[in-house]
Amino acid sequence: MTMDRRHVLLGAVIVELCLGMLSWTGILTATVSEKTLPHEFTAAQTETVSLITFSFFIVFVVLSPLFRDWFRPERIFLAGGLLIGAGQILVAFFGYSFAFHLLGMGLMTGAGAGLVFLVPFIAVARIFSDGKGTALGIAASGYALGPILLSRVSNAVGSIHIGIPGEVQTTRLISGILLIVVFTACRNLFGTEKRVFAPLSKRTGALVSGEIKCEITNVLKSKAFVSTAAVFLLSATAVFLMIEHIRPFAIHLLTQKGMETKLAARVAELCAHVARIMIAVGCVLWGFYCDRGGMRLSIFLMNALLGAAILCYPHGARSPQSILLFSSMAGLISGGIYVLFLMLSVDRFGEDKMGTAYALFFSAFGIAALAAPIISVYLKESAIRDGDAFAWAMPFYVAGAACIVGAVIVMWVDKIGFKFRPRRREKMHEAD
């Protein structure tokens, strides 16, 4: 591994770590209360900002390949980074208005994150001719670790006093400035060499006009698209449901066994954090295994093992130690969803088209991320209403069944026209 490739990989980890902290319920979508802003936002308004933010993130991830018709990747990356930082700064000064909150956090930051997201992965895939899966796994681990570091970073940043009233406003302002600095510093790592993104037009350095649209058409017409998107959707939904229900399941179980509610909440929070950390570890391990074990076998094993682990969770996790153990096991296996479908995009459609393919596959990830909370709320309300052990275990049964169905689809994938092409180890193209 040369020093240049290490710089690209390190930059990819840092960028994805920042995007991971901006996702889900983080700096962007934190609940706004009367203590932090002059105006109190209702729960519905806060949820609206969260929904708009993530929706724009997904939409711009899917649409980001289209911008490569006109702009070089580092310019797309920088534009997205500036949008994210500007959105944070806008909310820092005008966040008391829901309209500005929606504009800065919902539209600007969501769109900026969508533009940035794929650029580091494509650069890593292009520059690593050997150990591609491991490299992509390391890069993806940053995105998985983001939510873990979020509370620590936001608390540290929010404790700084710079003369702006409110801890949240201070966090927004400093975060916006730091994000602009990070994305500006990292932009030259992705796309400055022609070998990272190809082909390039001689006049503008951008992709030849219309080529990306042709790539999108070819990907959508491929028989592999539907089956891959279905497996991705099922796997991601299962992981989100599992993560959402580890904490309430642990609290309910431990309090039923006589543990104090506060202590049970701490144990449950620890288990949820450990699961997320193990997801990041799993990204690297699954990428490493994929380099050696093959793509189809890796995806099948991930779904089968994850389904078995989640289905056994309600029965095996009966004490604090066993809850921690099963959370770690399920998290470790879950890491595959962040890297295996990236590798699948490379293997099935080639390095030049992997960005376009994964952008389209990522729409399944977005649907899962938006659908899982809705399913989770329904299952939680049912569990609270019924109050029995089976009701609290139902989310795990649903998630486990989804993984098993995904494994069956992979096993029968040749029957429906999805044939993985053989792995090829190509030498890295020399820079022009």
VEXVEXDREN-233632 format. One record per residue (C-alpha): residue in one letter; chain; x, y, z. Coordinates in Angstrom, 2 decimals, padded with zeros to 5 digits. Layout:
BEGIN
{pt "a"; "A"; {X; Y; Z}}
...
END
This chain:
BEGIN
{pt "m"; "A"; {000.00; 000.00; 000.00}}
{pt "t"; "A"; {001.64; 003.21; -001.12}}
{pt "m"; "A"; {001.53; 006.44; 000.79}}
{pt "d"; "A"; {-000.71; 008.04; -001.85}}
{pt "r"; "A"; {-003.30; 005.31; -001.45}}
{pt "r"; "A"; {-003.13; 005.61; 002.32}}
{pt "h"; "A"; {-003.91; 009.31; 002.04}}
{pt "v"; "A"; {-006.96; 008.60; -000.13}}
{pt "l"; "A"; {-008.17; 005.90; 002.27}}
{pt "l"; "A"; {-007.63; 008.09; 005.33}}
{pt "g"; "A"; {-009.51; 010.95; 003.67}}
{pt "a"; "A"; {-012.37; 008.59; 002.79}}
{pt "v"; "A"; {-012.64; 007.42; 006.42}}
{pt "i"; "A"; {-012.68; 011.00; 007.73}}
{pt "v"; "A"; {-015.32; 012.11; 005.23}}
{pt "e"; "A"; {-017.58; 009.11; 005.82}}
{pt "l"; "A"; {-017.17; 009.58; 009.57}}
{pt "c"; "A"; {-018.46; 013.14; 009.22}}
{pt "l"; "A"; {-021.37; 011.98; 007.09}}
{pt "g"; "A"; {-022.16; 009.25; 009.61}}
{pt "m"; "A"; {-022.38; 011.87; 012.36}}
{pt "l"; "A"; {-024.73; 013.91; 010.18}}
{pt "s"; "A"; {-027.10; 010.99; 009.61}}
{pt "w"; "A"; {-030.05; 009.64; 011.54}}
{pt "t"; "A"; {-030.50; 011.54; 014.82}}
{pt "g"; "A"; {-027.42; 013.66; 014.98}}
{pt "i"; "A"; {-026.25; 017.22; 014.72}}
{pt "l"; "A"; {-028.70; 017.68; 011.86}}
{pt "t"; "A"; {-031.77; 016.04; 013.33}}
{pt "a"; "A"; {-031.35; 016.50; 017.05}}
{pt "t"; "A"; {-034.55; 017.23; 018.94}}
{pt "v"; "A"; {-034.90; 020.95; 019.40}}
{pt "s"; "A"; {-036.24; 022.07; 022.75}}
{pt "e"; "A"; {-037.09; 025.35; 024.39}}
{pt "k"; "A"; {-033.76; 025.27; 026.22}}
{pt "t"; "A"; {-031.74; 025.38; 023.04}}
{pt "l"; "A"; {-033.68; 027.68; 020.72}}
{pt "p"; "A"; {-035.77; 030.82; 021.27}}
{pt "h"; "A"; {-038.80; 029.06; 019.79}}
{pt "e"; "A"; {-039.94; 025.60; 020.78}}
{pt "f"; "A"; {-040.38; 023.23; 017.85}}
{pt "t"; "A"; {-043.01; 020.57; 018.10}}
{pt "a"; "A"; {-042.20; 016.88; 017.74}}
{pt "a"; "A"; {-043.92; 016.89; 014.33}}
{pt "q"; "A"; {-041.72; 019.77; 013.12}}
{pt "t"; "A"; {-038.57; 018.05; 014.35}}
{pt "e"; "A"; {-039.57; 014.81; 012.65}}
{pt "t"; "A"; {-040.32; 016.76; 009.45}}
{pt "v"; "A"; {-036.79; 018.20; 009.42}}
{pt "s"; "A"; {-035.35; 014.73; 009.99}}
{pt "l"; "A"; {-037.43; 013.23; 007.20}}
{pt "i"; "A"; {-036.59; 016.01; 004.71}}
{pt "t"; "A"; {-032.89; 015.81; 005.55}}
{pt "f"; "A"; {-032.59; 012.11; 004.99}}
{pt "s"; "A"; {-034.92; 012.15; 001.97}}
{pt "f"; "A"; {-032.77; 014.77; 000.24}}
{pt "f"; "A"; {-029.68; 012.80; 001.19}}
{pt "i"; "A"; {-031.04; 009.67; -000.51}}
{pt "v"; "A"; {-032.32; 011.56; -003.57}}
{pt "f"; "A"; {-029.00; 013.31; -004.17}}
{pt "v"; "A"; {-027.03; 010.10; -003.66}}
{pt "v"; "A"; {-029.15; 008.53; -006.39}}
{pt "l"; "A"; {-028.88; 011.59; -008.66}}
{pt "s"; "A"; {-025.22; 012.37; -008.00}}
{pt "p"; "A"; {-023.92; 010.38; -011.01}}
{pt "l"; "A"; {-025.81; 012.71; -013.32}}
{pt "f"; "A"; {-023.65; 015.63; -012.21}}
{pt "r"; "A"; {-020.56; 013.80; -013.44}}
{pt "d"; "A"; {-021.68; 014.64; -016.97}}
{pt "w"; "A"; {-020.62; 018.22; -016.37}}
{pt "f"; "A"; {-018.29; 018.43; -013.37}}
{pt "r"; "A"; {-015.16; 016.74; -012.13}}
{pt "p"; "A"; {-015.63; 014.65; -008.98}}
{pt "e"; "A"; {-013.58; 016.90; -006.72}}
{pt "r"; "A"; {-015.80; 019.84; -007.68}}
{pt "i"; "A"; {-018.93; 017.86; -006.92}}
{pt "f"; "A"; {-017.36; 016.84; -003.61}}
{pt "l"; "A"; {-016.43; 020.42; -002.71}}
{pt "a"; "A"; {-019.87; 021.75; -003.67}}
{pt "g"; "A"; {-021.51; 019.18; -001.41}}
{pt "g"; "A"; {-019.17; 020.00; 001.47}}
{pt "l"; "A"; {-019.82; 023.72; 001.15}}
{pt "l"; "A"; {-023.58; 023.08; 001.11}}
{pt "i"; "A"; {-023.31; 021.07; 004.33}}
{pt "g"; "A"; {-021.23; 023.70; 006.10}}
{pt "a"; "A"; {-023.37; 026.58; 004.87}}
{pt "g"; "A"; {-026.52; 024.80; 006.02}}
{pt "q"; "A"; {-025.11; 024.36; 009.52}}
{pt "i"; "A"; {-024.02; 028.01; 009.73}}
{pt "l"; "A"; {-027.40; 029.20; 008.45}}
{pt "v"; "A"; {-029.18; 027.28; 011.19}}
{pt "a"; "A"; {-026.75; 028.63; 013.81}}
{pt "f"; "A"; {-027.87; 032.20; 013.13}}
{pt "f"; "A"; {-031.47; 031.75; 011.96}}
{pt "g"; "A"; {-032.45; 028.43; 013.50}}
{pt "y"; "A"; {-035.17; 030.04; 015.59}}
{pt "s"; "A"; {-037.24; 030.08; 012.38}}
{pt "f"; "A"; {-038.63; 026.73; 011.30}}
{pt "a"; "A"; {-038.41; 027.77; 007.63}}
{pt "f"; "A"; {-034.66; 028.49; 007.94}}
{pt "h"; "A"; {-034.23; 025.32; 009.98}}
{pt "l"; "A"; {-035.87; 023.33; 007.20}}
{pt "l"; "A"; {-033.79; 025.09; 004.54}}
{pt "g"; "A"; {-030.43; 024.79; 006.29}}
{pt "m"; "A"; {-030.72; 021.35; 007.85}}
{pt "g"; "A"; {-033.29; 019.70; 005.62}}
{pt "l"; "A"; {-032.50; 020.88; 002.11}}
{pt "m"; "A"; {-028.91; 022.19; 002.07}}
{pt "t"; "A"; {-027.28; 019.65; 004.36}}
{pt "g"; "A"; {-029.22; 016.69; 003.01}}
{pt "a"; "A"; {-028.40; 017.59; -000.59}}
{pt "g"; "A"; {-024.76; 018.30; 000.23}}
{pt "a"; "A"; {-024.32; 014.98; 002.02}}
{pt "g"; "A"; {-025.84; 013.17; -000.95}}
{pt "l"; "A"; {-023.37; 014.79; -003.35}}
{pt "v"; "A"; {-020.39; 013.94; -001.15}}
{pt "f"; "A"; {-021.29; 010.39; -000.12}}
{pt "l"; "A"; {-020.22; 008.32; -003.14}}
{pt "v"; "A"; {-017.10; 010.23; -004.21}}
{pt "p"; "A"; {-014.71; 008.72; -001.60}}
{pt "f"; "A"; {-015.95; 005.17; -002.25}}
{pt "i"; "A"; {-015.45; 005.48; -006.00}}
{pt "a"; "A"; {-011.96; 006.89; -005.52}}
{pt "v"; "A"; {-011.00; 004.06; -003.16}}
{pt "a"; "A"; {-012.40; 001.41; -005.53}}
{pt "r"; "A"; {-010.46; 002.84; -008.46}}
{pt "i"; "A"; {-007.13; 003.29; -006.73}}
{pt "f"; "A"; {-006.97; -000.09; -004.93}}
{pt "s"; "A"; {-006.37; -002.84; -007.47}}
{pt "d"; "A"; {-005.71; -005.40; -004.73}}
{pt "g"; "A"; {-007.49; -005.63; -001.41}}
{pt "k"; "A"; {-010.39; -003.64; -002.79}}
{pt "g"; "A"; {-012.92; -005.14; -000.39}}
{pt "t"; "A"; {-010.76; -004.47; 002.65}}
{pt "a"; "A"; {-010.17; -000.87; 001.58}}
{pt "l"; "A"; {-013.88; -000.25; 000.96}}
{pt "g"; "A"; {-014.67; -001.87; 004.31}}
{pt "i"; "A"; {-012.28; 000.47; 006.11}}
{pt "a"; "A"; {-013.84; 003.46; 004.37}}
{pt "a"; "A"; {-017.39; 002.28; 005.14}}
{pt "s"; "A"; {-016.50; 001.73; 008.80}}
{pt "g"; "A"; {-016.24; 005.50; 009.17}}
{pt "y"; "A"; {-019.89; 005.92; 008.20}}
{pt "a"; "A"; {-020.90; 003.17; 010.63}}
{pt "l"; "A"; {-018.92; 004.74; 013.49}}
{pt "g"; "A"; {-020.35; 008.23; 012.98}}
{pt "p"; "A"; {-023.43; 007.84; 015.22}}
{pt "i"; "A"; {-021.24; 006.52; 018.05}}
{pt "l"; "A"; {-018.97; 009.56; 018.08}}
{pt "l"; "A"; {-021.82; 012.00; 017.52}}
{pt "s"; "A"; {-022.85; 012.65; 021.11}}
{pt "r"; "A"; {-019.25; 013.00; 022.27}}
{pt "v"; "A"; {-018.36; 015.44; 019.51}}
{pt "s"; "A"; {-021.55; 017.49; 019.86}}
{pt "n"; "A"; {-021.11; 017.73; 023.65}}
{pt "a"; "A"; {-017.49; 018.79; 023.29}}
{pt "v"; "A"; {-018.27; 021.36; 020.61}}
{pt "g"; "A"; {-021.39; 022.63; 022.39}}
{pt "s"; "A"; {-019.42; 023.31; 025.58}}
{pt "i"; "A"; {-017.33; 025.95; 023.79}}
{pt "h"; "A"; {-018.53; 029.49; 024.52}}
{pt "i"; "A"; {-018.25; 031.86; 021.55}}
{pt "g"; "A"; {-020.88; 034.44; 022.41}}
{pt "i"; "A"; {-023.83; 032.80; 020.64}}
{pt "p"; "A"; {-026.79; 031.98; 022.90}}
{pt "g"; "A"; {-027.71; 028.34; 023.05}}
{pt "e"; "A"; {-025.63; 025.19; 023.02}}
{pt "v"; "A"; {-027.20; 023.90; 019.81}}
{pt "q"; "A"; {-026.45; 027.13; 017.91}}
{pt "t"; "A"; {-022.84; 026.97; 019.05}}
{pt "t"; "A"; {-022.61; 023.35; 017.92}}
{pt "r"; "A"; {-024.09; 024.21; 014.53}}
{pt "l"; "A"; {-021.73; 027.13; 013.90}}
{pt "i"; "A"; {-018.51; 025.39; 014.93}}
{pt "s"; "A"; {-019.54; 022.20; 013.16}}
{pt "g"; "A"; {-020.30; 024.11; 009.96}}
{pt "i"; "A"; {-016.90; 025.81; 009.97}}
{pt "l"; "A"; {-015.05; 022.58; 010.75}}
{pt "l"; "A"; {-016.92; 020.65; 008.07}}
{pt "i"; "A"; {-016.06; 023.25; 005.43}}
{pt "v"; "A"; {-012.40; 023.01; 006.44}}
{pt "v"; "A"; {-012.44; 019.19; 006.34}}
{pt "f"; "A"; {-014.16; 018.90; 002.97}}
{pt "t"; "A"; {-011.97; 021.61; 001.44}}
{pt "a"; "A"; {-008.82; 019.89; 002.68}}
{pt "c"; "A"; {-009.94; 016.46; 001.40}}
{pt "r"; "A"; {-011.22; 017.49; -002.01}}
{pt "n"; "A"; {-007.89; 017.01; -003.81}}
{pt "l"; "A"; {-007.69; 013.41; -002.65}}
{pt "f"; "A"; {-010.66; 012.38; -004.81}}
{pt "g"; "A"; {-010.45; 012.83; -008.54}}
{pt "t"; "A"; {-007.35; 014.93; -009.12}}
{pt "e"; "A"; {-005.79; 012.01; -011.00}}
{pt "k"; "A"; {-007.56; 010.89; -014.14}}
{pt "r"; "A"; {-007.27; 007.26; -013.15}}
{pt "v"; "A"; {-009.77; 007.81; -010.32}}
{pt "f"; "A"; {-012.69; 008.74; -012.57}}
{pt "a"; "A"; {-012.80; 007.78; -016.22}}
{pt "p"; "A"; {-013.44; 008.46; -019.03}}
{pt "l"; "A"; {-012.85; 012.21; -019.06}}
{pt "s"; "A"; {-013.45; 014.65; -021.87}}
{pt "k"; "A"; {-010.39; 016.52; -023.08}}
{pt "r"; "A"; {-012.08; 019.91; -022.98}}
{pt "t"; "A"; {-013.62; 020.10; -019.51}}
{pt "g"; "A"; {-012.30; 017.06; -017.70}}
{pt "a"; "A"; {-015.89; 016.00; -016.97}}
{pt "l"; "A"; {-017.48; 012.77; -018.10}}
{pt "v"; "A"; {-018.60; 012.68; -021.69}}
{pt "s"; "A"; {-022.11; 014.11; -021.94}}
{pt "g"; "A"; {-024.88; 011.51; -021.94}}
{pt "e"; "A"; {-022.64; 008.63; -020.86}}
{pt "i"; "A"; {-023.99; 008.52; -017.31}}
{pt "k"; "A"; {-027.57; 008.49; -018.56}}
{pt "c"; "A"; {-026.67; 005.51; -020.73}}
{pt "e"; "A"; {-025.08; 003.80; -017.70}}
{pt "i"; "A"; {-028.24; 004.35; -015.63}}
{pt "t"; "A"; {-030.38; 002.85; -018.39}}
{pt "n"; "A"; {-028.12; -000.18; -018.66}}
{pt "v"; "A"; {-028.12; -000.76; -014.90}}
{pt "l"; "A"; {-031.91; -000.48; -014.65}}
{pt "k"; "A"; {-032.37; -002.86; -017.57}}
{pt "s"; "A"; {-030.08; -005.41; -015.98}}
{pt "k"; "A"; {-031.83; -008.42; -014.48}}
{pt "a"; "A"; {-029.44; -008.12; -011.58}}
{pt "f"; "A"; {-030.87; -004.81; -010.45}}
{pt "v"; "A"; {-034.20; -005.98; -009.04}}
{pt "s"; "A"; {-032.79; -008.98; -007.19}}
{pt "t"; "A"; {-029.86; -007.00; -005.77}}
{pt "a"; "A"; {-032.06; -004.11; -004.69}}
{pt "a"; "A"; {-034.48; -006.56; -003.05}}
{pt "v"; "A"; {-031.71; -008.24; -001.04}}
{pt "f"; "A"; {-030.29; -004.84; -000.07}}
{pt "l"; "A"; {-033.74; -003.64; 001.01}}
{pt "l"; "A"; {-034.40; -006.70; 003.15}}
{pt "s"; "A"; {-030.95; -006.71; 004.76}}
{pt "a"; "A"; {-030.95; -003.00; 005.55}}
{pt "t"; "A"; {-034.49; -003.10; 006.96}}
{pt "a"; "A"; {-033.50; -005.98; 009.23}}
{pt "v"; "A"; {-030.43; -004.13; 010.53}}
{pt "f"; "A"; {-032.36; -000.93; 011.21}}
{pt "l"; "A"; {-035.13; -002.82; 013.03}}
{pt "m"; "A"; {-032.58; -004.67; 015.13}}
{pt "i"; "A"; {-030.70; -001.49; 016.12}}
{pt "e"; "A"; {-033.96; 000.30; 016.93}}
{pt "h"; "A"; {-035.21; -002.48; 019.23}}
{pt "i"; "A"; {-032.09; -003.55; 021.11}}
{pt "r"; "A"; {-032.52; -000.80; 023.67}}
{pt "p"; "A"; {-036.29; -001.12; 024.42}}
{pt "f"; "A"; {-036.08; -004.92; 024.44}}
{pt "a"; "A"; {-033.17; -004.87; 026.90}}
{pt "i"; "A"; {-034.87; -002.33; 029.18}}
{pt "h"; "A"; {-038.11; -004.34; 029.23}}
{pt "l"; "A"; {-036.33; -007.63; 029.89}}
{pt "l"; "A"; {-034.01; -006.34; 032.61}}
{pt "t"; "A"; {-036.72; -004.41; 034.46}}
{pt "q"; "A"; {-038.89; -007.53; 034.39}}
{pt "k"; "A"; {-036.03; -009.34; 036.11}}
{pt "g"; "A"; {-035.94; -006.74; 038.90}}
{pt "m"; "A"; {-033.19; -004.38; 037.72}}
{pt "e"; "A"; {-033.70; -000.65; 038.34}}
{pt "t"; "A"; {-034.92; 001.28; 035.34}}
{pt "k"; "A"; {-031.96; 003.68; 035.24}}
{pt "l"; "A"; {-029.43; 000.86; 035.42}}
{pt "a"; "A"; {-031.34; -001.13; 032.81}}
{pt "a"; "A"; {-031.32; 001.90; 030.51}}
{pt "r"; "A"; {-027.55; 002.24; 030.89}}
{pt "v"; "A"; {-027.00; -001.44; 030.10}}
{pt "a"; "A"; {-029.30; -001.19; 027.08}}
{pt "e"; "A"; {-027.50; 001.92; 025.84}}
{pt "l"; "A"; {-024.17; 000.14; 026.20}}
{pt "c"; "A"; {-025.45; -002.83; 024.19}}
{pt "a"; "A"; {-026.72; -000.55; 021.42}}
{pt "h"; "A"; {-023.36; 001.27; 021.26}}
{pt "v"; "A"; {-021.43; -001.99; 021.19}}
{pt "a"; "A"; {-023.63; -003.23; 018.35}}
{pt "r"; "A"; {-022.82; -000.12; 016.31}}
{pt "i"; "A"; {-019.09; -000.45; 017.02}}
{pt "m"; "A"; {-019.18; -004.07; 015.92}}
{pt "i"; "A"; {-020.95; -003.00; 012.72}}
{pt "a"; "A"; {-017.88; -000.90; 011.92}}
{pt "v"; "A"; {-015.60; -003.85; 012.70}}
{pt "g"; "A"; {-017.80; -006.06; 010.55}}
{pt "c"; "A"; {-017.37; -003.70; 007.59}}
{pt "v"; "A"; {-013.64; -004.39; 007.58}}
{pt "l"; "A"; {-013.93; -008.13; 008.21}}
{pt "w"; "A"; {-016.57; -008.70; 005.54}}
{pt "g"; "A"; {-014.54; -006.67; 003.06}}
{pt "f"; "A"; {-011.49; -008.78; 003.85}}
{pt "y"; "A"; {-013.46; -012.02; 003.47}}
{pt "c"; "A"; {-015.05; -010.82; 000.23}}
{pt "d"; "A"; {-011.60; -010.39; -001.32}}
{pt "r"; "A"; {-010.99; -014.09; -000.73}}
{pt "g"; "A"; {-014.31; -015.88; -000.41}}
{pt "g"; "A"; {-016.26; -014.53; -003.37}}
{pt "m"; "A"; {-019.15; -012.10; -003.67}}
{pt "r"; "A"; {-022.17; -014.36; -003.87}}
{pt "l"; "A"; {-021.05; -016.57; -000.97}}
{pt "s"; "A"; {-020.33; -013.49; 001.16}}
{pt "i"; "A"; {-023.79; -011.99; 000.66}}
{pt "f"; "A"; {-025.47; -015.35; 001.25}}
{pt "l"; "A"; {-023.53; -015.96; 004.46}}
{pt "m"; "A"; {-024.21; -012.46; 005.73}}
{pt "n"; "A"; {-027.97; -012.82; 005.29}}
{pt "a"; "A"; {-028.14; -016.38; 006.60}}
{pt "l"; "A"; {-025.97; -015.73; 009.67}}
{pt "l"; "A"; {-027.64; -012.43; 010.43}}
{pt "g"; "A"; {-031.08; -013.98; 010.13}}
{pt "a"; "A"; {-030.10; -016.79; 012.50}}
{pt "a"; "A"; {-028.52; -014.38; 015.00}}
{pt "i"; "A"; {-031.53; -012.04; 015.05}}
{pt "l"; "A"; {-034.05; -014.88; 015.34}}
{pt "c"; "A"; {-032.11; -016.31; 018.29}}
{pt "y"; "A"; {-031.73; -012.91; 019.95}}
{pt "p"; "A"; {-034.98; -012.88; 022.00}}
{pt "h"; "A"; {-034.33; -016.41; 023.27}}
{pt "g"; "A"; {-030.59; -016.20; 023.93}}
{pt "a"; "A"; {-030.37; -012.65; 025.29}}
{pt "r"; "A"; {-031.75; -013.21; 028.78}}
{pt "s"; "A"; {-029.14; -011.48; 030.96}}
{pt "p"; "A"; {-026.93; -008.37; 030.66}}
{pt "q"; "A"; {-023.98; -010.49; 029.57}}
{pt "s"; "A"; {-025.93; -012.46; 026.98}}
{pt "i"; "A"; {-027.61; -009.30; 025.65}}
{pt "l"; "A"; {-024.18; -007.76; 025.14}}
{pt "l"; "A"; {-022.93; -010.94; 023.46}}
{pt "f"; "A"; {-025.83; -011.27; 021.05}}
{pt "s"; "A"; {-025.75; -007.54; 020.26}}
{pt "s"; "A"; {-022.05; -007.85; 019.41}}
{pt "m"; "A"; {-022.61; -010.89; 017.21}}
{pt "a"; "A"; {-025.53; -009.35; 015.33}}
{pt "g"; "A"; {-023.65; -006.07; 014.88}}
{pt "l"; "A"; {-020.55; -007.82; 013.58}}
{pt "i"; "A"; {-022.54; -009.69; 010.96}}
{pt "s"; "A"; {-024.55; -006.57; 010.04}}
{pt "g"; "A"; {-021.43; -004.74; 008.90}}
{pt "g"; "A"; {-021.66; -006.56; 005.60}}
{pt "i"; "A"; {-024.48; -004.39; 004.28}}
{pt "y"; "A"; {-022.18; -001.35; 004.19}}
{pt "v"; "A"; {-019.43; -002.97; 002.10}}
{pt "l"; "A"; {-020.72; -006.06; 000.27}}
{pt "f"; "A"; {-023.12; -004.15; -001.96}}
{pt "l"; "A"; {-020.36; -001.68; -002.78}}
{pt "m"; "A"; {-018.21; -004.62; -003.85}}
{pt "l"; "A"; {-021.13; -006.13; -005.74}}
{pt "s"; "A"; {-021.46; -002.89; -007.74}}
{pt "v"; "A"; {-017.78; -003.12; -008.67}}
{pt "d"; "A"; {-017.89; -006.81; -009.59}}
{pt "r"; "A"; {-021.17; -006.76; -011.46}}
{pt "f"; "A"; {-020.87; -003.49; -013.36}}
{pt "g"; "A"; {-017.14; -002.69; -013.29}}
{pt "e"; "A"; {-015.15; 000.06; -011.63}}
{pt "d"; "A"; {-016.15; 002.71; -014.17}}
{pt "k"; "A"; {-019.86; 002.16; -013.52}}
{pt "m"; "A"; {-019.83; 001.20; -009.85}}
{pt "g"; "A"; {-020.76; 004.73; -008.76}}
{pt "t"; "A"; {-023.84; 004.74; -010.96}}
{pt "a"; "A"; {-024.83; 001.21; -009.97}}
{pt "y"; "A"; {-024.41; 001.73; -006.24}}
{pt "a"; "A"; {-026.24; 005.05; -006.39}}
{pt "l"; "A"; {-029.25; 003.21; -007.76}}
{pt "f"; "A"; {-028.86; 000.33; -005.30}}
{pt "f"; "A"; {-028.66; 002.89; -002.50}}
{pt "s"; "A"; {-032.27; 003.82; -003.15}}
{pt "a"; "A"; {-033.15; 000.48; -001.50}}
{pt "f"; "A"; {-031.07; 001.49; 001.52}}
{pt "g"; "A"; {-032.97; 004.77; 001.68}}
{pt "i"; "A"; {-036.35; 003.06; 001.48}}
{pt "a"; "A"; {-035.30; 000.74; 004.30}}
{pt "a"; "A"; {-034.08; 003.64; 006.43}}
{pt "l"; "A"; {-037.37; 005.48; 005.99}}
{pt "a"; "A"; {-039.61; 002.41; 006.34}}
{pt "a"; "A"; {-037.88; 000.83; 009.35}}
{pt "p"; "A"; {-038.84; 003.59; 011.84}}
{pt "i"; "A"; {-042.49; 003.35; 010.75}}
{pt "i"; "A"; {-042.47; -000.42; 011.24}}
{pt "s"; "A"; {-040.57; 000.04; 014.49}}
{pt "v"; "A"; {-043.11; 002.48; 015.93}}
{pt "y"; "A"; {-045.98; 000.14; 015.08}}
{pt "l"; "A"; {-044.23; -002.85; 016.66}}
{pt "k"; "A"; {-043.24; -000.87; 019.76}}
{pt "e"; "A"; {-046.79; 000.34; 020.28}}
{pt "s"; "A"; {-048.04; -003.23; 019.91}}
{pt "a"; "A"; {-045.47; -004.47; 022.42}}
{pt "i"; "A"; {-046.36; -001.75; 024.95}}
{pt "r"; "A"; {-050.06; -002.42; 024.51}}
{pt "d"; "A"; {-049.80; -006.20; 024.80}}
{pt "g"; "A"; {-046.96; -006.22; 027.31}}
{pt "d"; "A"; {-045.98; -009.86; 026.82}}
{pt "a"; "A"; {-042.60; -011.27; 025.88}}
{pt "f"; "A"; {-043.71; -012.39; 022.43}}
{pt "a"; "A"; {-044.76; -008.84; 021.49}}
{pt "w"; "A"; {-041.31; -007.47; 022.41}}
{pt "a"; "A"; {-039.66; -010.26; 020.42}}
{pt "m"; "A"; {-041.77; -009.66; 017.29}}
{pt "p"; "A"; {-039.42; -007.02; 015.75}}
{pt "f"; "A"; {-036.56; -009.51; 015.88}}
{pt "y"; "A"; {-038.69; -012.19; 014.23}}
{pt "v"; "A"; {-039.64; -009.79; 011.44}}
{pt "a"; "A"; {-036.01; -008.71; 010.93}}
{pt "g"; "A"; {-034.73; -012.28; 011.02}}
{pt "a"; "A"; {-037.33; -013.43; 008.52}}
{pt "a"; "A"; {-036.33; -010.58; 006.18}}
{pt "c"; "A"; {-032.71; -011.76; 006.25}}
{pt "i"; "A"; {-033.69; -015.37; 005.58}}
{pt "v"; "A"; {-035.74; -014.27; 002.57}}
{pt "g"; "A"; {-032.72; -012.30; 001.36}}
{pt "a"; "A"; {-030.52; -015.40; 001.70}}
{pt "v"; "A"; {-033.05; -017.42; -000.32}}
{pt "i"; "A"; {-033.02; -014.80; -003.07}}
{pt "v"; "A"; {-029.22; -014.96; -003.23}}
{pt "m"; "A"; {-029.29; -018.78; -003.28}}
{pt "w"; "A"; {-031.76; -018.84; -006.18}}
{pt "v"; "A"; {-030.37; -015.76; -007.86}}
{pt "d"; "A"; {-029.23; -017.57; -011.03}}
{pt "k"; "A"; {-032.80; -018.72; -011.53}}
{pt "i"; "A"; {-033.95; -015.13; -011.98}}
{pt "g"; "A"; {-031.10; -014.02; -014.19}}
{pt "f"; "A"; {-028.59; -012.59; -011.73}}
{pt "k"; "A"; {-025.22; -014.14; -012.56}}
{pt "f"; "A"; {-022.21; -012.58; -010.95}}
{pt "r"; "A"; {-019.34; -012.21; -013.32}}
{pt "p"; "A"; {-016.04; -013.72; -012.19}}
{pt "r"; "A"; {-013.81; -011.66; -009.97}}
{pt "r"; "A"; {-011.01; -009.96; -011.86}}
{pt "r"; "A"; {-007.82; -008.62; -010.37}}
{pt "e"; "A"; {-006.77; -005.81; -012.62}}
{pt "k"; "A"; {-003.69; -003.74; -012.28}}
{pt "m"; "A"; {-004.21; -000.16; -011.31}}
{pt "h"; "A"; {-004.24; 002.14; -014.33}}
{pt "e"; "A"; {-001.32; 004.44; -014.51}}
{pt "a"; "A"; {-002.05; 008.17; -014.48}}
{pt "d"; "A"; {-002.02; 009.83; -017.85}}
END
